[in-house]
Amino acid sequence: MNTPTPAQPRTTNTCLLVLALTLAAACVLAADPFAENIRTTAPLTPDQERLSFHLPPGFEIQLVASEPEIGKPMNLAFDARGRLWLTQSREYPYAAPLDKPARDMIKVLSDFDENGRARQVSTFADGLNIPIGLYPFKDGVIAFSIPYIYFFQDTNGDGRADKKEIILGRQGFERDVHGLTSSFRRGFDGWLYADHGYNNNTTLTAKDGSTIQMNSGNTYRFRVDGSRVEQFTWGQVNPSA
């Protein structure tokens, strides 16, 4: 009696499965209207990218910095000395666990040449966790790193933060790291204004006991020393000041 060996149907089924998956993948690619827009060439260098921009008459684009000097910049701010501060995040969009070391940084770009290139790029603070808000202040910077707003201070003048103080917190981040606090701007009233992004719940209590509760999109303001906090607007989705 000729009975098929167990290997025969398994082999046939495997071939059919591979063929089905291949055809399904081909159908998906064929159905994707953007597939033909995916670049198949090698990436350009930063200088080549700069030359590829199409600008309005009278405009010029300059290369200030590129990898490996900086990586994935998120917020930018100039200080009174003309230096450019930036936050960069390797962690985003997955926050590092609070009990584990984080890998994000604040960098300072300075000494720009006639073409706009920063001759000096230094790390002011590291070990941060998705720092997407910063405001250069005195001998340091007020910046957010999950879950607090800190004042990072350079007390010995070596260009690196050697002291950090919690200014305000705790910011909610568990529901969505796309909507953290950022866009720090100093108002004419001396307060620091900030946004509170999408989806998270946050309760902030300042040093004087003032408290605000925010859900999803809002803006708020606080004293730069963290002595008071006030809600400024309500009801936005994911504001950017």
Accessible surface in RSA format (square Angstrom, percent):
REM  Atomic radii and reference values for relative SASA: ProtOr
REM  Chains: A
REM  Algorithm: Lee & Richards
REM  Probe-radius: 1.40
REM  Slices: 20
REM RES _ NUM      All-atoms   Total-Side   Main-Chain    Non-polar    All polar
REM                ABS   REL    ABS   REL    ABS   REL    ABS   REL    ABS   REL
RES MET A   1   217.11 112.4 135.08  89.4  82.03 195.3 112.47  95.6 104.63 138.6
RES ASN A   2   157.94 108.9 126.37 122.1  31.57  76.0  37.97  91.4 119.97 116.0
RES THR A   3    94.12  66.9  72.75  73.7  21.37  50.9  51.04  68.6  43.08  65.1
RES PRO A   4    95.59  69.7  73.43  66.9  22.16  80.6  79.60  65.7  15.99  99.4
RES THR A   5    76.09  54.1  72.78  73.8   3.31   7.9  70.39  94.5   5.71   8.6
RES PRO A   6    93.37  68.1  84.93  77.4   8.45  30.7  92.81  76.6   0.56   3.5
RES ALA A   7    52.96  48.7  51.10  78.9   1.86   4.2  52.10  73.4   0.87   2.3
RES GLN A   8   100.76  56.3  95.65  69.9   5.12  12.2  37.63  80.1  63.13  47.9
RES PRO A   9    65.66  47.9  58.52  53.3   7.15  26.0  65.54  54.1   0.12   0.8
RES ARG A  10   151.28  63.5 148.40  75.6   2.88   6.9  70.67  96.6  80.61  48.9
RES THR A  11    82.28  58.5  77.44  78.5   4.84  11.5  60.90  81.8  21.38  32.3
RES THR A  12    76.95  54.7  72.32  73.3   4.63  11.0  51.38  69.0  25.57  38.6
RES ASN A  13    90.50  62.4  85.79  82.9   4.71  11.3  25.34  61.0  65.16  63.0
RES THR A  14    78.41  55.8  74.73  75.8   3.68   8.8  54.18  72.8  24.22  36.6
RES CYS A  15    77.34  58.5  68.72  76.6   8.61  20.2  28.81  73.0  48.53  52.3
RES LEU A  16   105.35  58.7 101.63  72.7   3.73   9.4 101.91  71.6   3.45   9.3
RES LEU A  17   107.21  59.7 102.82  73.6   4.39  11.0 106.79  75.0   0.42   1.1
RES VAL A  18    86.96  57.2  86.19  78.0   0.76   1.8  86.78  75.4   0.17   0.5
RES LEU A  19    98.54  54.9  95.65  68.4   2.89   7.3  98.25  69.0   0.29   0.8
RES ALA A  20    54.78  50.4  45.94  70.9   8.84  20.1  50.92  71.7   3.87  10.2
RES LEU A  21   111.74  62.2 107.24  76.7   4.51  11.3 107.60  75.6   4.14  11.1
RES THR A  22    80.66  57.4  74.32  75.3   6.34  15.1  63.43  85.2  17.23  26.1
RES LEU A  23   102.31  57.0 102.22  73.1   0.09   0.2 102.31  71.9   0.00   0.0
RES ALA A  24    51.59  47.4  43.56  67.2   8.03  18.3  50.66  71.3   0.93   2.5
RES ALA A  25    53.35  49.1  46.56  71.9   6.79  15.4  52.88  74.5   0.47   1.2
RES ALA A  26    53.32  49.0  44.59  68.8   8.73  19.9  48.96  68.9   4.36  11.5
RES CYS A  27    82.78  62.6  76.47  85.3   6.32  14.8  28.28  71.7  54.50  58.8
RES VAL A  28   103.18  67.9  98.40  89.1   4.78  11.5 101.86  88.5   1.32   3.6
RES LEU A  29   115.66  64.4 111.64  79.9   4.03  10.1 111.93  78.6   3.73  10.0
RES ALA A  30    89.77  82.5  49.69  76.7  40.08  91.2  61.89  87.2  27.87  73.8
RES ALA A  31    80.29  73.8  50.22  77.5  30.07  68.4  61.37  86.4  18.92  50.1
RES ASP A  32    54.36  38.1  42.37  42.2  12.00  28.4  15.10  35.5  39.26  39.2
RES PRO A  33    96.98  70.7  73.25  66.8  23.72  86.2  86.35  71.3  10.62  66.0
RES PHE A  34   139.52  69.8 139.26  86.3   0.26   0.7 139.26  84.4   0.26   0.7
RES ALA A  35    32.27  29.7  20.39  31.5  11.88  27.0  20.61  29.0  11.66  30.9
RES GLU A  36   156.11  89.6 116.28  88.0  39.84  94.8  49.05  94.9 107.07  87.4
RES ASN A  37   106.86  73.7  74.90  72.4  31.97  77.0  31.44  75.7  75.42  72.9
RES ILE A  38   117.76  67.0 105.67  78.7  12.10  29.2 110.56  79.6   7.20  19.5
RES ARG A  39   148.58  62.4 118.05  60.2  30.54  72.7  51.65  70.6  96.93  58.7
RES THR A  40   135.65  96.5  95.97  97.3  39.67  94.5  75.29 101.1  60.35  91.2
RES THR A  41    97.01  69.0  78.68  79.8  18.33  43.7  78.43 105.4  18.58  28.1
RES ALA A  42    77.15  70.9  59.16  91.3  17.99  40.9  65.91  92.8  11.24  29.8
RES PRO A  43   122.59  89.3 100.48  91.6  22.10  80.3 105.32  87.0  17.27 107.3
RES LEU A  44    66.61  37.1  50.71  36.3  15.90  40.0  51.16  35.9  15.45  41.6
RES THR A  45    71.82  51.1  67.78  68.7   4.04   9.6  67.94  91.3   3.87   5.9
RES PRO A  46    59.28  43.2  51.39  46.8   7.89  28.7  57.06  47.1   2.22  13.8
RES ASP A  47    73.18  51.3  72.50  72.2   0.68   1.6  23.63  55.6  49.55  49.4
RES GLN A  48    87.59  49.0  83.87  61.3   3.72   8.9  26.12  55.6  61.47  46.6
RES GLU A  49    70.11  40.3  70.11  53.0   0.00   0.0  25.77  49.8  44.34  36.2
RES ARG A  50    75.12  31.5  69.79  35.6   5.33  12.7   9.62  13.2  65.50  39.7
RES LEU A  51   129.36  72.0 100.65  72.0  28.72  72.2 104.20  73.2  25.16  67.7
RES SER A  52    55.57  47.0  35.29  47.1  20.28  46.7  37.22  79.3  18.35  25.7
RES PHE A  53   111.95  56.0  90.25  55.9  21.70  56.5  95.50  57.9  16.45  47.1
RES HIS A  54   182.67  99.8 150.04 104.3  32.64  83.5 106.61 109.9  76.06  88.5
RES LEU A  55    73.04  40.7  42.29  30.3  30.75  77.3  44.01  30.9  29.03  78.1
RES PRO A  56    75.74  55.2  66.52  60.6   9.22  33.5  73.16  60.4   2.58  16.0
RES PRO A  57   134.54  98.1 107.86  98.3  26.68  97.0 119.82  98.9  14.71  91.4
RES GLY A  58    89.47 110.3   0.00   N/A  89.47 110.3  43.28 118.8  46.19 103.4
RES PHE A  59   143.43  71.8 121.30  75.1  22.13  57.6 124.22  75.3  19.21  55.0
RES GLU A  60   136.07  78.1 102.90  77.8  33.17  79.0  41.55  80.4  94.52  77.2
RES ILE A  61    53.67  30.5  48.16  35.9   5.51  13.3  51.13  36.8   2.54   6.9
RES GLN A  62    77.29  43.2  57.16  41.8  20.13  47.9  14.29  30.4  63.00  47.8
RES LEU A  63    34.07  19.0  27.25  19.5   6.82  17.1  30.19  21.2   3.88  10.4
RES VAL A  64    48.93  32.2  46.10  41.7   2.83   6.8  46.10  40.1   2.83   7.7
RES ALA A  65    14.58  13.4   0.76   1.2  13.83  31.5   0.76   1.1  13.83  36.6
RES SER A  66    17.59  14.9  12.65  16.9   4.95  11.4  11.38  24.2   6.21   8.7
RES GLU A  67   133.80  76.8 115.86  87.7  17.94  42.7  38.42  74.3  95.38  77.9
RES PRO A  68   134.11  97.7 108.38  98.8  25.73  93.5 113.32  93.6  20.79 129.2
RES GLU A  69    57.40  33.0  48.47  36.7   8.93  21.3  32.21  62.3  25.19  20.6
RES ILE A  70    20.86  11.9  18.21  13.6   2.65   6.4  19.79  14.2   1.07   2.9
RES GLY A  71    20.77  25.6   0.00   N/A  20.77  25.6  18.23  50.0   2.54   5.7
RES LYS A  72    98.59  48.1  84.91  52.1  13.68  32.6  73.26  65.9  25.33  27.0
RES PRO A  73    67.80  49.4  46.97  42.8  20.83  75.7  47.29  39.0  20.51 127.5
RES MET A  74    55.12  28.5  23.96  15.9  31.16  74.2  30.76  26.2  24.35  32.3
RES ASN A  75    30.83  21.3  27.90  27.0   2.93   7.1   6.60  15.9  24.23  23.4
RES LEU A  76   103.16  57.5  83.41  59.7  19.75  49.7  83.54  58.7  19.62  52.8
RES ALA A  77    19.75  18.2  11.83  18.3   7.92  18.0  19.75  27.8   0.00   0.0
RES PHE A  78   137.32  68.7 111.66  69.2  25.65  66.8 111.66  67.7  25.65  73.4
RES ASP A  79    25.30  17.7  10.40  10.3  14.90  35.2  16.31  38.4   9.00   9.0
RES ALA A  80   117.02 107.6  66.23 102.2  50.79 115.5  79.23 111.6  37.79 100.1
RES ARG A  81   182.59  76.7 146.63  74.7  35.96  85.6  65.79  89.9 116.80  70.8
RES GLY A  82    39.53  48.7   0.00   N/A  39.53  48.7  31.40  86.2   8.12  18.2
RES ARG A  83    56.72  23.8  56.40  28.8   0.32   0.8  12.32  16.8  44.40  26.9
RES LEU A  84    17.40   9.7  17.40  12.4   0.00   0.0  17.40  12.2   0.00   0.0
RES TRP A  85     5.24   2.1   5.24   2.5   0.00   0.0   5.24   2.8   0.00   0.0
RES LEU A  86     3.33   1.9   3.33   2.4   0.00   0.0   3.33   2.3   0.00   0.0
RES THR A  87     0.05   0.0   0.05   0.1   0.00   0.0   0.05   0.1   0.00   0.0
RES GLN A  88    23.18  13.0  23.17  16.9   0.01   0.0   0.95   2.0  22.23  16.9
RES SER A  89     0.53   0.4   0.00   0.0   0.53   1.2   0.45   0.9   0.09   0.1
RES ARG A  90   166.62  70.0 145.50  74.2  21.12  50.3  48.77  66.7 117.85  71.4
RES GLU A  91    15.79   9.1   9.97   7.5   5.82  13.9   0.92   1.8  14.87  12.1
RES TYR A  92    56.04  26.2  53.13  30.2   2.91   7.6  31.39  23.6  24.65  30.4
RES PRO A  93    45.70  33.3  39.97  36.4   5.73  20.8  39.97  33.0   5.73  35.6
RES TYR A  94   174.69  81.6 168.02  95.6   6.68  17.4 125.26  94.1  49.43  60.9
RES ALA A  95    29.83  27.4   7.08  10.9  22.75  51.7   7.08  10.0  22.75  60.3
RES ALA A  96     8.03   7.4   3.66   5.6   4.37   9.9   6.61   9.3   1.42   3.8
RES PRO A  97    79.33  57.8  66.88  61.0  12.45  45.3  78.69  65.0   0.64   4.0
RES LEU A  98    97.37  54.2  60.18  43.1  37.19  93.5  63.70  44.7  33.67  90.6
RES ASP A  99   121.61  85.2  84.57  84.2  37.04  87.6  51.93 122.2  69.67  69.5
RES LYS A 100   124.54  60.8 111.81  68.6  12.73  30.3  57.40  51.7  67.13  71.5
RES PRO A 101   121.89  88.8  98.40  89.7  23.49  85.4 109.90  90.7  11.99  74.5
RES ALA A 102    15.48  14.2   4.59   7.1  10.89  24.8   4.59   6.5  10.89  28.8
RES ARG A 103   117.69  49.4 104.61  53.3  13.08  31.1  53.27  72.8  64.42  39.0
RES ASP A 104     0.83   0.6   0.00   0.0   0.83   2.0   0.83   2.0   0.00   0.0
RES MET A 105    56.92  29.5  56.92  37.7   0.00   0.0  56.64  48.2   0.27   0.4
RES ILE A 106     0.00   0.0   0.00   0.0   0.00   0.0   0.00   0.0   0.00   0.0
RES LYS A 107    24.88  12.1  24.88  15.3   0.00   0.0   0.29   0.3  24.58  26.2
RES VAL A 108     7.60   5.0   7.28   6.6   0.32   0.8   7.28   6.3   0.32   0.9
RES LEU A 109     1.85   1.0   1.85   1.3   0.00   0.0   1.85   1.3   0.00   0.0
RES SER A 110    19.12  16.2  18.66  24.9   0.47   1.1  10.41  22.2   8.71  12.2
RES ASP A 111    79.75  55.9  61.33  61.0  18.42  43.6  25.45  59.9  54.30  54.2
RES PHE A 112    69.51  34.8  45.61  28.3  23.90  62.2  45.61  27.7  23.90  68.4
RES ASP A 113    34.09  23.9  23.72  23.6  10.38  24.5   5.19  12.2  28.90  28.8
RES GLU A 114   145.94  83.8 108.46  82.1  37.47  89.2  70.72 136.8  75.22  61.4
RES ASN A 115    92.67  63.9  89.73  86.7   2.94   7.1  22.38  53.9  70.28  67.9
RES GLY A 116    11.67  14.4   0.00   N/A  11.67  14.4  10.48  28.8   1.19   2.7
RES ARG A 117    71.34  30.0  71.34  36.4   0.00   0.0  30.96  42.3  40.39  24.5
RES ALA A 118     3.72   3.4   0.00   0.0   3.72   8.5   0.00   0.0   3.72   9.8
RES ARG A 119   141.76  59.5 101.53  51.8  40.23  95.8  49.74  68.0  92.02  55.8
RES GLN A 120    99.97  55.9  97.07  70.9   2.91   6.9  24.75  52.7  75.22  57.1
RES VAL A 121    40.37  26.6   7.98   7.2  32.39  78.0   7.98   6.9  32.39  87.8
RES SER A 122    38.65  32.7  33.09  44.2   5.57  12.8  29.76  63.4   8.89  12.5
RES THR A 123    28.87  20.5  22.51  22.8   6.36  15.2   8.13  10.9  20.74  31.4
RES PHE A 124     8.63   4.3   8.15   5.0   0.49   1.3   8.15   4.9   0.49   1.4
RES ALA A 125     7.10   6.5   3.24   5.0   3.86   8.8   7.10  10.0   0.00   0.0
RES ASP A 126    72.70  50.9  57.55  57.3  15.15  35.8   7.41  17.4  65.29  65.1
RES GLY A 127    48.58  59.9   0.00   N/A  48.58  59.9  22.42  61.5  26.15  58.6
RES LEU A 128     5.07   2.8   4.68   3.3   0.39   1.0   5.07   3.6   0.00   0.0
RES ASN A 129     8.65   6.0   8.65   8.4   0.00   0.0   5.37  12.9   3.28   3.2
RES ILE A 130     0.00   0.0   0.00   0.0   0.00   0.0   0.00   0.0   0.00   0.0
RES PRO A 131     0.00   0.0   0.00   0.0   0.00   0.0   0.00   0.0   0.00   0.0
RES ILE A 132    16.32   9.3  16.32  12.2   0.00   0.0  16.32  11.8   0.00   0.0
RES GLY A 133     0.00   0.0   0.00   N/A   0.00   0.0   0.00   0.0   0.00   0.0
RES LEU A 134     4.08   2.3   1.30   0.9   2.78   7.0   1.30   0.9   2.78   7.5
RES TYR A 135    44.66  20.9  44.42  25.3   0.24   0.6  25.10  18.9  19.57  24.1
RES PRO A 136    17.18  12.5   6.36   5.8  10.82  39.3   6.88   5.7  10.30  64.0
RES PHE A 137    33.63  16.8  28.83  17.9   4.80  12.5  32.11  19.5   1.52   4.3
RES LYS A 138   174.33  85.0 120.66  74.0  53.68 127.8  83.66  75.3  90.67  96.6
RES ASP A 139    65.72  46.0  51.35  51.1  14.37  34.0  42.70 100.5  23.02  23.0
RES GLY A 140     2.99   3.7   0.00   N/A   2.99   3.7   0.36   1.0   2.63   5.9
RES VAL A 141     0.00   0.0   0.00   0.0   0.00   0.0   0.00   0.0   0.00   0.0
RES ILE A 142     0.32   0.2   0.32   0.2   0.00   0.0   0.32   0.2   0.00   0.0
RES ALA A 143     0.03   0.0   0.03   0.1   0.00   0.0   0.03   0.0   0.00   0.0
RES PHE A 144     0.12   0.1   0.05   0.0   0.07   0.2   0.05   0.0   0.07   0.2
RES SER A 145     6.83   5.8   6.83   9.1   0.00   0.0   0.55   1.2   6.28   8.8
RES ILE A 146     8.76   5.0   0.00   0.0   8.76  21.1   0.00   0.0   8.76  23.8
RES PRO A 147    11.05   8.1  11.05  10.1   0.00   0.0  11.05   9.1   0.00   0.0
RES TYR A 148    62.96  29.4  62.96  35.8   0.00   0.0  26.15  19.6  36.81  45.4
RES ILE A 149     0.00   0.0   0.00   0.0   0.00   0.0   0.00   0.0   0.00   0.0
RES TYR A 150    22.08  10.3  22.08  12.6   0.00   0.0   4.76   3.6  17.32  21.3
RES PHE A 151    21.79  10.9  20.94  13.0   0.85   2.2  20.94  12.7   0.85   2.4
RES PHE A 152     6.51   3.3   6.51   4.0   0.00   0.0   6.51   3.9   0.00   0.0
RES GLN A 153    38.48  21.5  38.48  28.1   0.00   0.0   0.32   0.7  38.16  28.9
RES ASP A 154    18.48  12.9  13.66  13.6   4.83  11.4   2.54   6.0  15.95  15.9
RES THR A 155    78.81  56.1  43.53  44.1  35.28  84.1  31.75  42.6  47.06  71.1
RES ASN A 156   101.37  69.9  65.36  63.2  36.00  86.7  39.91  96.1  61.46  59.4
RES GLY A 157    65.78  81.1   0.00   N/A  65.78  81.1  30.92  84.8  34.86  78.1
RES ASP A 158    93.11  65.2  57.43  57.2  35.68  84.4  41.58  97.9  51.53  51.4
RES GLY A 159    34.93  43.1   0.00   N/A  34.93  43.1  31.64  86.8   3.29   7.4
RES ARG A 160   103.25  43.4 103.09  52.5   0.16   0.4  46.75  63.9  56.50  34.2
RES ALA A 161    28.37  26.1   5.10   7.9  23.27  52.9   5.16   7.3  23.20  61.5
RES ASP A 162    73.54  51.5  33.74  33.6  39.80  94.1  39.48  92.9  34.06  34.0
RES LYS A 163   113.73  55.5 103.78  63.7   9.96  23.7  60.47  54.4  53.26  56.7
RES LYS A 164   123.00  60.0  96.56  59.2  26.44  62.9  58.18  52.4  64.81  69.0
RES GLU A 165    70.20  40.3  64.87  49.1   5.33  12.7  31.52  61.0  38.68  31.6
RES ILE A 166    83.57  47.6  71.74  53.4  11.83  28.5  71.74  51.7  11.83  32.1
RES ILE A 167     9.22   5.2   3.80   2.8   5.42  13.1   3.80   2.7   5.42  14.7
RES LEU A 168     3.43   1.9   0.26   0.2   3.17   8.0   3.43   2.4   0.00   0.0
RES GLY A 169    16.34  20.1   0.00   N/A  16.34  20.1   1.22   3.3  15.12  33.9
RES ARG A 170   100.64  42.3  90.42  46.1  10.21  24.3  41.73  57.0  58.90  35.7
RES GLN A 171     1.97   1.1   1.96   1.4   0.01   0.0   0.89   1.9   1.08   0.8
RES GLY A 172     7.43   9.2   0.00   N/A   7.43   9.2   5.19  14.2   2.24   5.0
RES PHE A 173    24.46  12.2  23.10  14.3   1.37   3.6  23.10  14.0   1.37   3.9
RES GLU A 174   113.75  65.3  77.85  58.9  35.90  85.5  62.24 120.4  51.50  42.1
RES ARG A 175   141.99  59.6 110.40  56.3  31.58  75.2  48.03  65.6  93.96  56.9
RES ASP A 176    25.21  17.7  18.45  18.4   6.76  16.0   9.71  22.8  15.51  15.5
RES VAL A 177    18.29  12.0  16.05  14.5   2.24   5.4  16.05  13.9   2.24   6.1
RES HIS A 178   106.40  58.2  89.23  62.0  17.16  43.9  65.43  67.4  40.97  47.7
RES GLY A 179     0.91   1.1   0.00   N/A   0.91   1.1   0.71   2.0   0.19   0.4
RES LEU A 180     4.59   2.6   0.00   0.0   4.59  11.5   2.00   1.4   2.59   7.0
RES THR A 181     0.56   0.4   0.00   0.0   0.56   1.3   0.00   0.0   0.56   0.8
RES SER A 182    15.29  12.9  15.29  20.4   0.00   0.0   1.31   2.8  13.97  19.6
RES SER A 183    12.35  10.4   9.38  12.5   2.96   6.8   3.02   6.4   9.33  13.1
RES PHE A 184     4.05   2.0   0.00   0.0   4.05  10.5   0.00   0.0   4.05  11.6
RES ARG A 185   124.85  52.4 123.72  63.1   1.13   2.7  54.04  73.9  70.81  42.9
RES ARG A 186    98.99  41.6  69.38  35.4  29.62  70.5  24.59  33.6  74.40  45.1
RES GLY A 187    21.21  26.2   0.00   N/A  21.21  26.2  15.46  42.4   5.74  12.9
RES PHE A 188   229.38 114.8 188.21 116.6  41.17 107.1 193.85 117.5  35.53 101.7
RES ASP A 189    67.40  47.2  38.31  38.1  29.09  68.8  44.37 104.4  23.03  23.0
RES GLY A 190    25.90  31.9   0.00   N/A  25.90  31.9  21.65  59.4   4.25   9.5
RES TRP A 191    12.90   5.2  12.90   6.2   0.00   0.0   6.51   3.5   6.40  10.4
RES LEU A 192     0.00   0.0   0.00   0.0   0.00   0.0   0.00   0.0   0.00   0.0
RES TYR A 193    39.40  18.4  39.40  22.4   0.00   0.0  29.85  22.4   9.56  11.8
RES ALA A 194     0.59   0.5   0.00   0.0   0.59   1.3   0.02   0.0   0.57   1.5
RES ASP A 195     2.24   1.6   2.24   2.2   0.00   0.0   0.00   0.0   2.24   2.2
RES HIS A 196     2.20   1.2   2.20   1.5   0.00   0.0   1.75   1.8   0.45   0.5
RES GLY A 197     0.94   1.2   0.00   N/A   0.94   1.2   0.94   2.6   0.00   0.0
RES TYR A 198    94.92  44.3  94.92  54.0   0.00   0.0  50.92  38.3  44.00  54.2
RES ASN A 199    34.40  23.7  31.84  30.8   2.56   6.2   2.40   5.8  32.00  30.9
RES ASN A 200     1.07   0.7   0.98   0.9   0.09   0.2   0.55   1.3   0.52   0.5
RES ASN A 201    83.28  57.4  68.19  65.9  15.09  36.3  32.84  79.0  50.44  48.7
RES THR A 202     5.85   4.2   0.00   0.0   5.85  13.9   3.44   4.6   2.41   3.6
RES THR A 203    66.51  47.3  53.29  54.0  13.22  31.5  34.43  46.2  32.08  48.5
RES LEU A 204     0.00   0.0   0.00   0.0   0.00   0.0   0.00   0.0   0.00   0.0
RES THR A 205    72.02  51.2  56.28  57.1  15.74  37.5  42.44  57.0  29.58  44.7
RES ALA A 206     7.36   6.8   0.00   0.0   7.36  16.7   1.72   2.4   5.64  14.9
RES LYS A 207   124.81  60.9  84.40  51.8  40.41  96.2  78.28  70.5  46.52  49.6
RES ASP A 208    79.53  55.7  38.66  38.5  40.88  96.7  41.21  97.0  38.32  38.2
RES GLY A 209    48.88  60.3   0.00   N/A  48.88  60.3  29.26  80.3  19.62  43.9
RES SER A 210    18.20  15.4   5.85   7.8  12.35  28.4  16.94  36.1   1.26   1.8
RES THR A 211    70.77  50.3  41.26  41.8  29.51  70.3  31.79  42.7  38.98  58.9
RES ILE A 212    18.59  10.6  13.05   9.7   5.54  13.4  18.59  13.4   0.00   0.0
RES GLN A 213   137.10  76.7 115.68  84.5  21.42  51.0  30.34  64.6 106.77  81.0
RES MET A 214     5.89   3.1   0.00   0.0   5.89  14.0   2.92   2.5   2.97   3.9
RES ASN A 215    88.65  61.1  74.18  71.7  14.47  34.8  30.80  74.1  57.85  55.9
RES SER A 216    23.91  20.2  23.91  31.9   0.00   0.0  17.37  37.0   6.54   9.2
RES GLY A 217     1.20   1.5   0.00   N/A   1.20   1.5   0.00   0.0   1.20   2.7
RES ASN A 218     5.86   4.0   5.86   5.7   0.00   0.0   0.00   0.0   5.86   5.7
RES THR A 219    20.81  14.8  20.81  21.1   0.00   0.0  20.42  27.4   0.40   0.6
RES TYR A 220     0.00   0.0   0.00   0.0   0.00   0.0   0.00   0.0   0.00   0.0
RES ARG A 221    49.62  20.8  49.62  25.3   0.00   0.0   1.63   2.2  47.99  29.1
RES PHE A 222     0.00   0.0   0.00   0.0   0.00   0.0   0.00   0.0   0.00   0.0
RES ARG A 223    92.52  38.8  92.50  47.2   0.01   0.0  18.11  24.8  74.41  45.1
RES VAL A 224    26.76  17.6  23.91  21.6   2.84   6.9  23.91  20.8   2.84   7.7
RES ASP A 225    77.18  54.1  72.34  72.0   4.84  11.4  38.64  90.9  38.54  38.4
RES GLY A 226     0.03   0.0   0.00   N/A   0.03   0.0   0.00   0.0   0.03   0.1
RES SER A 227    37.89  32.0  37.50  50.1   0.38   0.9  27.67  58.9  10.21  14.3
RES ARG A 228    98.02  41.2  98.02  50.0   0.00   0.0  25.37  34.7  72.64  44.0
RES VAL A 229     2.30   1.5   0.00   0.0   2.30   5.6   0.00   0.0   2.30   6.2
RES GLU A 230    49.21  28.3  47.19  35.7   2.02   4.8  19.44  37.6  29.76  24.3
RES GLN A 231    29.84  16.7  11.08   8.1  18.76  44.7   4.31   9.2  25.52  19.4
RES PHE A 232   107.64  53.9  90.83  56.3  16.81  43.7  92.21  55.9  15.43  44.2
RES THR A 233    39.68  28.2  37.10  37.6   2.58   6.1  39.68  53.3   0.00   0.0
RES TRP A 234   170.52  68.4 150.23  72.7  20.29  47.7 132.66  70.7  37.86  61.4
RES GLY A 235    70.56  87.0   0.00   N/A  70.56  87.0  38.77 106.4  31.79  71.2
RES GLN A 236    67.30  37.6  54.38  39.7  12.92  30.8  36.39  77.5  30.91  23.4
RES VAL A 237   106.05  69.8 100.94  91.4   5.11  12.3 102.60  89.1   3.45   9.4
RES ASN A 238    80.43  55.5  56.51  54.6  23.91  57.6  14.43  34.7  66.00  63.8
RES PRO A 239    24.35  17.7   9.35   8.5  15.00  54.5  19.85  16.4   4.50  28.0
RES SER A 240    95.45  80.7  62.59  83.5  32.86  75.7  37.70  80.3  57.75  80.9
RES ALA A 241    62.13  57.1  18.66  28.8  43.47  98.9  51.97  73.2  10.16  26.9
END  Absolute sums over single chains surface
CHAIN  1 A    14755.6      11629.7       3125.9       8794.8       5960.8
END  Absolute sums over all chains
TOTAL         14755.6      11629.7       3125.9       8794.8       5960.8
